Amino acid sequence: MTIRGALVLVLALSLATPLIVKGQETGKVRVVAILWPGPAVAVPLALPDALRKRLRESGWIEGNNLKIEQRYVEREDGVTDVIAEILRLDPAVILAPGTPVTLATKRATTSIPVVMIAGADPVATGLVSSLARPGGNVTGLVGFAGDLGPKSLELIHELLPKASRVAALWNSANPGAAVWWNETRAAAAMLNLALHSVEVRAQTDLDAAFQTIARLRPDALTVGPDPAAIGNRTRIVEFASTQRLPAVYPYREFVISGGLMAYTNSLPDLFRRAADYIDRILRGAKPGDLAVEQPTKFELVINLRTAKAMTLTIPQSLLLRADDVIQ
């Protein structure tokens, strides 16, 4: 071999080596665990589907270089056992939708990166040091904006100008929901609405909460944002329908289940954006260096079939602003 030929060979090998190493790294199977705050049947399929699709677009293919393990908190007191099971999987990243499960995960591990989809103020609840530089092993997305509660009351006021009493069904065990309640209560005073707090701390509290609301005989109902609420959306919607009680919900999924109206940030959009965090962490980014993102996409969804069943006329002003009207 000539000297020139040897130099060409060495150069070719030096250029090829980084490509081989990169290919080996990409081909390694990484485990992403999702800790769902409720039973499997309560999880809207659109959410993990949005996550998977976005991860595929980023080059993470299940069965090739990615494995997604989903675990479910079937009982309110079972979160510790479920997290212990997840940790035994040695995941590269844990996705935790909701403030309670994120807090529980943070207590269980300080080394495994955690991507949250949490409440309105993750700094106040101790999940991160700041939104710009979270520090530690937790980062991700704020799950809802603090003004969603006031917006729901404004919608009720526009739909029912003569309404004077509104029941607020919310999970007081969720630290992130406290922001929603405080903002909603302040807005009620501005709108001259009597707001009645109906608190639930566990799924077993729902029947008693329904009885309380029935006794109050409010003009309308607003439901606070909470992962457990999504899991019980069918029961909540059925109760409101039976009582012929106009309700504004925190997620589109309630309206799809027959609820009247929702003003919300898009949950599938949040899960797509969570996939971007997972992608960056799998490629070496430290969660403590990734800024927490606020909600950016909001939507008004109205179910006209439900309105007709309740003999309600939706004002044209609301219909014109709606992002989606279910006929």
Number of C-alpha atoms within 10 A of each C-alpha: 6 7 8 8 10 11 12 12 11 11 11 11 11 11 10 11 11 11 11 11 11 10 11 11 13 17 14 11 16 21 19 21 23 22 22 23 27 22 14 15 9 18 17 14 11 13 15 18 14 19 20 19 15 19 22 14 11 14 13 21 18 15 9 13 16 19 16 18 14 15 19 19 19 14 13 14 10 11 22 16 11 18 22 13 12 20 17 8 12 14 18 18 24 27 27 26 25 24 28 21 24 25 19 14 27 21 11 14 14 12 12 19 25 29 25 28 28 28 31 26 25 27 13 14 18 13 24 23 17 17 21 14 15 21 18 19 20 29 33 31 24 24 28 29 19 21 14 23 30 21 18 25 25 16 18 22 18 15 18 17 10 11 16 16 18 24 22 25 24 24 25 18 14 20 21 26 22 20 18 24 23 13 16 24 20 13 20 21 11 10 13 12 17 15 22 17 18 18 18 19 14 15 15 10 12 18 13 13 17 18 11 15 23 15 9 13 14 19 17 24 24 24 23 25 28 26 26 22 25 21 21 15 22 18 15 23 20 14 17 20 18 10 14 17 19 23 26 28 29 24 28 22 20 24 25 17 15 21 29 28 30 28 22 24 21 20 22 17 17 26 26 19 20 25 25 18 26 24 19 14 18 18 11 8 14 16 25 22 15 19 18 23 17 16 17 12 11 16 16 20 28 27 21 21 16 20 19 13 11 16 10 16 11 16 11 9 10 15 15 10 12 16 13 14 16 14 10
